[in-house]
């Protein structure tokens, strides 16, 4: 899979691309992730990418031309263009699974007071990661990229993915490791019993319990 992220702040992605599972996916050629500074595509010599809103109002608005020019340069017939904005559908695990079927994803990060309305016509989809305010689209872009890339074949072993939260609409069960007792808190006896049937039953019960508690 190829993922291109259009941003005005490429340095925000340095740690994200160089650590953990994302780095592993890149090193194994499972995912190719490019961070593109769309300021380089502005027609203005001073590097301008935003301006005041017609009709007045606070803040600056991202211009059409830099983003359009960037898309013209990198977009193909296989590209799926995503704009990150509050008006979009809320991202979830099902959407992450759906996006794994795309060969080329382009994610456009907003900033300032948002996009010139005409930019939305360039996108195939608008996505939000929740009802709260962020400085820009860089953190949501990382969240979506992480969520999708970890699902690609070869990134994480399949057994780990099969037991994750949300795949059965239930939260994951609680897990424990050494020591068996810490500050008076003990690992449940069933988990050290060696009886895998009882362990599976216990874990399923705990998933249901935790999901019900969250939904109260």
C-alpha positions in Angstrom: 0.0 0.0 0.0 1.1 3.5 -0.8 0.0 6.4 1.5 0.8 10.0 0.7 0.1 12.6 3.4 -0.2 16.2 2.3 0.8 18.6 5.2 2.4 21.9 5.9 4.3 20.4 8.8 6.3 17.4 7.6 8.6 17.3 10.6 5.7 16.3 12.8 5.9 12.8 11.2 9.6 12.1 11.9 9.1 10.1 15.0 5.9 8.5 13.8 7.6 7.0 10.7 10.8 6.0 12.5 9.5 3.9 15.4 7.6 0.7 16.2 5.1 -1.0 13.9 5.0 1.7 11.3 8.8 1.5 10.8 8.6 -2.2 10.6 5.9 -2.1 7.9 8.0 0.4 5.9 11.2 -1.6 6.3 9.4 -4.8 5.1 8.0 -2.9 2.1 4.4 -3.6 3.3 3.7 0.1 3.2 5.2 3.1 1.4 4.5 6.3 3.3 5.4 9.7 1.8 5.1 13.0 3.6 4.5 15.8 1.1 4.8 19.5 2.0 2.1 21.0 -0.2 3.6 24.4 0.3 6.0 23.4 -2.5 3.1 23.4 -4.9 2.0 27.0 -4.4 2.2 29.3 -7.4 3.2 32.2 -5.2 6.9 33.0 -4.9 6.6 33.8 -1.2 5.3 30.3 -0.4 1.8 31.5 0.5 -0.7 28.7 1.0 -3.5 30.6 2.9 -5.3 33.9 2.9 -8.1 35.8 4.6 -11.7 34.6 4.1 -13.9 36.4 1.6 -16.7 38.1 3.5 -14.5 38.5 6.6 -13.9 36.4 9.7 -11.2 35.3 12.0 -8.2 33.3 10.8 -6.7 32.2 7.5 -8.1 29.7 5.0 -6.1 27.2 2.9 -6.1 28.0 -0.8 -7.2 25.7 -3.5 -4.2 25.9 -5.8 -1.4 24.3 -3.7 -3.5 21.3 -2.8 -4.9 21.0 -6.4 -1.4 21.1 -7.9 -0.1 18.5 -5.4 -3.0 16.2 -6.3 -2.4 16.7 -10.0 1.2 15.6 -9.5 0.6 12.5 -7.4 -2.9 11.3 -8.0 -3.6 8.2 -10.2 -6.6 6.1 -11.1 -6.0 4.0 -8.1 -5.8 6.9 -5.6 -8.4 7.4 -2.9 -8.3 11.0 -1.6 -9.3 11.7 2.0 -9.8 15.1 3.6 -9.7 15.3 7.3 -12.4 17.6 8.6 -15.0 17.8 11.4 -17.9 17.4 8.9 -16.7 13.9 7.9 -17.9 10.6 9.0 -16.4 9.4 12.2 -13.5 7.0 11.7 -13.8 3.5 13.2 -12.4 0.0 12.9 -14.7 -1.0 10.1 -13.5 2.0 8.0 -9.8 1.0 8.8 -10.5 -2.4 7.4 -12.2 -0.9 4.4 -9.2 1.3 3.6 -6.9 -1.7 3.6 -8.4 -2.6 0.2 -7.1 0.7 -1.3 -3.8 0.6 -3.2 -3.1 4.3 -2.9 -4.4 6.6 -0.2 -3.9 10.3 -0.1 -4.6 12.1 3.1 -4.9 15.9 3.2 -4.2 17.6 6.5 -6.0 20.9 7.2 -4.7 23.7 9.3 -5.7 27.3 10.3 -9.4 28.0 9.8 -9.9 25.2 7.4 -10.1 24.6 3.6 -11.5 26.7 0.9 -14.8 25.0 0.3 -13.8 24.1 -3.3 -11.1 21.8 -2.0 -13.7 19.3 -0.8 -14.6 18.7 -4.5 -11.1 17.1 -4.9 -11.7 14.4 -2.3 -13.3 11.0 -2.5 -14.1 11.0 1.2 -14.2 13.2 4.3 -13.2 11.7 7.6 -13.3 13.0 11.2 -11.7 11.2 14.2 -14.1 12.7 16.7 -16.0 15.7 18.0 -13.2 17.8 19.4 -10.8 20.5 18.1 -7.2 19.9 17.0 -4.6 22.3 15.7 -4.4 20.5 12.4 -4.9 17.3 10.5 -1.5 15.8 11.3 -2.4 13.9 14.4 -5.6 12.4 12.8 -3.5 11.5 9.7 -1.2 9.5 12.0 -4.0 7.8 13.8 -5.7 6.7 10.5 -2.4 5.6 9.0 -1.4 3.6 12.1 -4.9 2.0 12.3 -4.8 0.9 8.6 -1.1 -0.1 8.2 -1.2 -2.4 11.3 -4.0 -4.4 9.5 -1.9 -5.1 6.4 -0.7 -8.6 5.9 2.7 -9.2 7.4 2.7 -6.2 9.7 1.4 -7.9 12.9 0.8 -11.7 13.3 -2.7 -12.7 12.5 -3.4 -14.3 15.9 -2.9 -10.9 17.6 -5.3 -9.2 15.2 -8.0 -11.8 15.6 -8.3 -11.2 19.4 -8.4 -7.4 19.3 -11.1 -5.1 20.5 -14.0 -4.1 18.2 -13.6 -7.0 15.8 -16.5 -8.7 17.5 -18.0 -5.5 18.8 -16.6 -6.4 22.2 -13.7 -4.8 24.1 -10.6 -6.9 24.7 -10.2 -9.0 27.8 -7.8 -7.9 30.6 -4.3 -9.4 30.4 -1.6 -9.9 33.0 2.1 -10.8 33.2 4.8 -11.2 35.9 4.7 -10.9 38.9 1.7 -13.1 39.9 1.1 -10.7 42.8 1.9 -7.0 43.0 0.9 -4.7 45.9 -1.7 -7.2 47.0 -3.2 -7.5 43.5 -3.2 -11.1 42.2 -3.5 -12.6 38.7 -6.8 -14.5 38.5 -6.2 -18.2 39.3 -7.9 -19.4 36.2 -5.2 -17.8 34.0 -2.5 -19.9 35.7 -4.6 -23.1 35.8 -3.5 -24.5 32.5 -7.1 -25.2 31.6 -7.5 -23.5 28.2 -11.2 -24.1 28.0 -11.8 -22.4 31.3 -9.4 -19.6 30.3 -11.3 -19.0 27.1 -14.6 -18.9 28.9 -13.2 -16.5 31.5 -11.8 -14.2 28.8 -15.1 -14.1 26.9 -17.0 -13.3 30.1 -14.6 -10.5 30.9 -15.0 -9.0 27.4 -18.7 -8.9 27.8 -18.4 -7.4 31.3 -16.0 -4.7 30.2 -18.1 -3.8 27.2 -21.3 -3.6 29.3 -19.5 -1.3 31.8 -18.3 1.0 29.1 -21.8 1.2 27.5 -23.6 2.1 30.8 
